[in-house]
């Protein structure tokens, strides 16, 4: 899947088990990819939609705890993770 970061840059992203993001407003989204850029948390929802929110809106502790309970490690990356775990980092 090719996604845009909203700044005219395109990223190549593959379907992965990215876990679930939990937000302070009580919402949660299953995601296939997520990354931080310019103070925003960008993510690809499991249904394919790309979104970006202020990173302060993420309930980081709940996200870490709930994903760990499912055996997933939650790590914020500076760019989308692509096939084989490599990251695309903006220059």
Secondary structure by P-SEA (a helix, b strand, c coil): ccccccccbbbbbcccccccccccccccccccccccccccccccccccccccccccccaaaaaaaaaaaacbbbbbbcccccccccccccc
